[in-house]
Amino acid sequence: MRALAQRLNPDIAVIGVGGIMSGRDAFEHILCGASMLQIGTQFGYEGPAVFTRIEKELGDIMLLKGYTSIDDFRGKLKTLD
């Protein structure tokens, strides 16, 4: 997803889809460049409460890492080039 996001016009939104079950998963998708996330299967398991849980978990990760905004880390995955 990161390589795709880097090649796209920055005005084109990248939607992270698949396997988002936790705040950590959301963090990783955003780190790779996602502007939006689709949470489907986990919504089916938990219902609307999943959004509050994932938001809290993502907020905890951001606090731990010193981020105050999603823009602080969106698309900033570092690779071993």
mmCIF file of the C-alpha atoms, coordinates in Angstrom:
data_MODEL
# 
_entry.id   MODEL 
# 
loop_
_atom_site.group_PDB 
_atom_site.id 
_atom_site.type_symbol 
_atom_site.label_atom_id 
_atom_site.label_alt_id 
_atom_site.label_comp_id 
_atom_site.label_asym_id 
_atom_site.label_entity_id 
_atom_site.label_seq_id 
_atom_site.pdbx_PDB_ins_code 
_atom_site.Cartn_x 
_atom_site.Cartn_y 
_atom_site.Cartn_z 
_atom_site.occupancy 
_atom_site.B_iso_or_equiv 
_atom_site.pdbx_formal_charge 
_atom_site.auth_seq_id 
_atom_site.auth_comp_id 
_atom_site.auth_asym_id 
_atom_site.auth_atom_id 
_atom_site.pdbx_PDB_model_num 
ATOM 1  C CA . MET A 1 1  ? 0.000   0.000  0.000  1.00 0.00 ? 1  MET A CA 1 
ATOM 2  C CA . ARG A 1 2  ? 2.873   2.394  0.796  1.00 0.00 ? 2  ARG A CA 1 
ATOM 3  C CA . ALA A 1 3  ? 4.383   2.110  -2.687 1.00 0.00 ? 3  ALA A CA 1 
ATOM 4  C CA . LEU A 1 4  ? 0.994   2.803  -4.247 1.00 0.00 ? 4  LEU A CA 1 
ATOM 5  C CA . ALA A 1 5  ? 0.383   5.805  -2.011 1.00 0.00 ? 5  ALA A CA 1 
ATOM 6  C CA . GLN A 1 6  ? 3.772   7.266  -2.956 1.00 0.00 ? 6  GLN A CA 1 
ATOM 7  C CA . ARG A 1 7  ? 3.018   6.980  -6.675 1.00 0.00 ? 7  ARG A CA 1 
ATOM 8  C CA . LEU A 1 8  ? -0.454  8.525  -6.540 1.00 0.00 ? 8  LEU A CA 1 
ATOM 9  C CA . ASN A 1 9  ? -1.426  12.126 -6.866 1.00 0.00 ? 9  ASN A CA 1 
ATOM 10 C CA . PRO A 1 10 ? -1.580  13.351 -3.231 1.00 0.00 ? 10 PRO A CA 1 
ATOM 11 C CA . ASP A 1 11 ? -5.187  14.441 -3.833 1.00 0.00 ? 11 ASP A CA 1 
ATOM 12 C CA . ILE A 1 12 ? -6.207  10.802 -4.311 1.00 0.00 ? 12 ILE A CA 1 
ATOM 13 C CA . ALA A 1 13 ? -7.269  9.156  -1.057 1.00 0.00 ? 13 ALA A CA 1 
ATOM 14 C CA . VAL A 1 14 ? -5.929  5.707  -0.201 1.00 0.00 ? 14 VAL A CA 1 
ATOM 15 C CA . ILE A 1 15 ? -8.344  3.546  1.771  1.00 0.00 ? 15 ILE A CA 1 
ATOM 16 C CA . GLY A 1 16 ? -6.834  0.922  4.060  1.00 0.00 ? 16 GLY A CA 1 
ATOM 17 C CA . VAL A 1 17 ? -8.908  -2.241 3.784  1.00 0.00 ? 17 VAL A CA 1 
ATOM 18 C CA . GLY A 1 18 ? -8.531  -5.687 5.251  1.00 0.00 ? 18 GLY A CA 1 
ATOM 19 C CA . GLY A 1 19 ? -7.524  -7.040 8.620  1.00 0.00 ? 19 GLY A CA 1 
ATOM 20 C CA . ILE A 1 20 ? -8.196  -3.960 10.712 1.00 0.00 ? 20 ILE A CA 1 
ATOM 21 C CA . MET A 1 21 ? -9.142  -5.414 14.080 1.00 0.00 ? 21 MET A CA 1 
ATOM 22 C CA . SER A 1 22 ? -7.240  -3.156 16.481 1.00 0.00 ? 22 SER A CA 1 
ATOM 23 C CA . GLY A 1 23 ? -5.761  0.264  16.953 1.00 0.00 ? 23 GLY A CA 1 
ATOM 24 C CA . ARG A 1 24 ? -2.385  -1.215 16.062 1.00 0.00 ? 24 ARG A CA 1 
ATOM 25 C CA . ASP A 1 25 ? -3.772  -2.399 12.719 1.00 0.00 ? 25 ASP A CA 1 
ATOM 26 C CA . ALA A 1 26 ? -5.230  1.058  12.088 1.00 0.00 ? 26 ALA A CA 1 
ATOM 27 C CA . PHE A 1 27 ? -1.891  2.660  12.995 1.00 0.00 ? 27 PHE A CA 1 
ATOM 28 C CA . GLU A 1 28 ? -0.018  0.420  10.565 1.00 0.00 ? 28 GLU A CA 1 
ATOM 29 C CA . HIS A 1 29 ? -2.412  1.155  7.684  1.00 0.00 ? 29 HIS A CA 1 
ATOM 30 C CA . ILE A 1 30 ? -2.145  4.899  8.304  1.00 0.00 ? 30 ILE A CA 1 
ATOM 31 C CA . LEU A 1 31 ? 1.643   4.643  8.616  1.00 0.00 ? 31 LEU A CA 1 
ATOM 32 C CA . CYS A 1 32 ? 1.632   3.104  5.128  1.00 0.00 ? 32 CYS A CA 1 
ATOM 33 C CA . GLY A 1 33 ? -0.345  6.058  3.770  1.00 0.00 ? 33 GLY A CA 1 
ATOM 34 C CA . ALA A 1 34 ? -4.041  5.343  4.261  1.00 0.00 ? 34 ALA A CA 1 
ATOM 35 C CA . SER A 1 35 ? -6.285  8.411  4.442  1.00 0.00 ? 35 SER A CA 1 
ATOM 36 C CA . MET A 1 36 ? -9.327  6.369  5.436  1.00 0.00 ? 36 MET A CA 1 
ATOM 37 C CA . LEU A 1 37 ? -9.930  2.911  6.895  1.00 0.00 ? 37 LEU A CA 1 
ATOM 38 C CA . GLN A 1 38 ? -12.639 0.373  6.190  1.00 0.00 ? 38 GLN A CA 1 
ATOM 39 C CA . ILE A 1 39 ? -13.557 -1.766 9.170  1.00 0.00 ? 39 ILE A CA 1 
ATOM 40 C CA . GLY A 1 40 ? -15.964 -4.461 8.067  1.00 0.00 ? 40 GLY A CA 1 
ATOM 41 C CA . THR A 1 41 ? -15.518 -7.913 9.556  1.00 0.00 ? 41 THR A CA 1 
ATOM 42 C CA . GLN A 1 42 ? -14.677 -6.664 13.036 1.00 0.00 ? 42 GLN A CA 1 
ATOM 43 C CA . PHE A 1 43 ? -17.770 -4.444 12.905 1.00 0.00 ? 43 PHE A CA 1 
ATOM 44 C CA . GLY A 1 44 ? -19.766 -7.599 12.241 1.00 0.00 ? 44 GLY A CA 1 
ATOM 45 C CA . TYR A 1 45 ? -18.300 -9.222 15.366 1.00 0.00 ? 45 TYR A CA 1 
ATOM 46 C CA . GLU A 1 46 ? -18.475 -6.255 17.749 1.00 0.00 ? 46 GLU A CA 1 
ATOM 47 C CA . GLY A 1 47 ? -21.003 -3.863 16.317 1.00 0.00 ? 47 GLY A CA 1 
ATOM 48 C CA . PRO A 1 48 ? -20.594 -0.083 16.599 1.00 0.00 ? 48 PRO A CA 1 
ATOM 49 C CA . ALA A 1 49 ? -18.483 -0.375 19.781 1.00 0.00 ? 49 ALA A CA 1 
ATOM 50 C CA . VAL A 1 50 ? -15.557 -1.438 17.588 1.00 0.00 ? 50 VAL A CA 1 
ATOM 51 C CA . PHE A 1 51 ? -15.054 2.149  16.441 1.00 0.00 ? 51 PHE A CA 1 
ATOM 52 C CA . THR A 1 52 ? -14.718 3.496  19.985 1.00 0.00 ? 52 THR A CA 1 
ATOM 53 C CA . ARG A 1 53 ? -12.304 0.699  20.927 1.00 0.00 ? 53 ARG A CA 1 
ATOM 54 C CA . ILE A 1 54 ? -10.093 1.138  17.864 1.00 0.00 ? 54 ILE A CA 1 
ATOM 55 C CA . GLU A 1 55 ? -10.113 4.926  18.264 1.00 0.00 ? 55 GLU A CA 1 
ATOM 56 C CA . LYS A 1 56 ? -8.964  4.562  21.890 1.00 0.00 ? 56 LYS A CA 1 
ATOM 57 C CA . GLU A 1 57 ? -6.263  2.040  21.012 1.00 0.00 ? 57 GLU A CA 1 
ATOM 58 C CA . LEU A 1 58 ? -5.006  4.261  18.187 1.00 0.00 ? 58 LEU A CA 1 
ATOM 59 C CA . GLY A 1 59 ? -5.028  7.268  20.525 1.00 0.00 ? 59 GLY A CA 1 
ATOM 60 C CA . ASP A 1 60 ? -2.984  5.323  23.087 1.00 0.00 ? 60 ASP A CA 1 
ATOM 61 C CA . ILE A 1 61 ? -0.387  4.447  20.431 1.00 0.00 ? 61 ILE A CA 1 
ATOM 62 C CA . MET A 1 62 ? -0.220  8.062  19.293 1.00 0.00 ? 62 MET A CA 1 
ATOM 63 C CA . LEU A 1 63 ? 0.243   9.262  22.883 1.00 0.00 ? 63 LEU A CA 1 
ATOM 64 C CA . LEU A 1 64 ? 2.993   6.700  23.493 1.00 0.00 ? 64 LEU A CA 1 
ATOM 65 C CA . LYS A 1 65 ? 4.831   7.824  20.354 1.00 0.00 ? 65 LYS A CA 1 
ATOM 66 C CA . GLY A 1 66 ? 4.286   11.542 20.940 1.00 0.00 ? 66 GLY A CA 1 
ATOM 67 C CA . TYR A 1 67 ? 1.997   12.149 17.956 1.00 0.00 ? 67 TYR A CA 1 
ATOM 68 C CA . THR A 1 68 ? -0.688  14.800 18.321 1.00 0.00 ? 68 THR A CA 1 
ATOM 69 C CA . SER A 1 69 ? -2.215  14.342 14.877 1.00 0.00 ? 69 SER A CA 1 
ATOM 70 C CA . ILE A 1 70 ? -2.636  11.523 12.374 1.00 0.00 ? 70 ILE A CA 1 
ATOM 71 C CA . ASP A 1 71 ? -0.827  13.741 9.885  1.00 0.00 ? 71 ASP A CA 1 
ATOM 72 C CA . ASP A 1 72 ? 2.271   13.429 12.114 1.00 0.00 ? 72 ASP A CA 1 
ATOM 73 C CA . PHE A 1 73 ? 2.746   9.836  10.956 1.00 0.00 ? 73 PHE A CA 1 
ATOM 74 C CA . ARG A 1 74 ? 0.547   9.200  7.894  1.00 0.00 ? 74 ARG A CA 1 
ATOM 75 C CA . GLY A 1 75 ? 2.653   7.751  5.081  1.00 0.00 ? 75 GLY A CA 1 
ATOM 76 C CA . LYS A 1 76 ? 5.886   7.927  7.057  1.00 0.00 ? 76 LYS A CA 1 
ATOM 77 C CA . LEU A 1 77 ? 6.774   4.245  7.141  1.00 0.00 ? 77 LEU A CA 1 
ATOM 78 C CA . LYS A 1 78 ? 10.542  3.892  6.999  1.00 0.00 ? 78 LYS A CA 1 
ATOM 79 C CA . THR A 1 79 ? 12.031  1.110  4.928  1.00 0.00 ? 79 THR A CA 1 
ATOM 80 C CA . LEU A 1 80 ? 15.474  -0.417 4.729  1.00 0.00 ? 80 LEU A CA 1 
ATOM 81 C CA . ASP A 1 81 ? 16.510  0.808  1.298  1.00 0.00 ? 81 ASP A CA 1 
# 
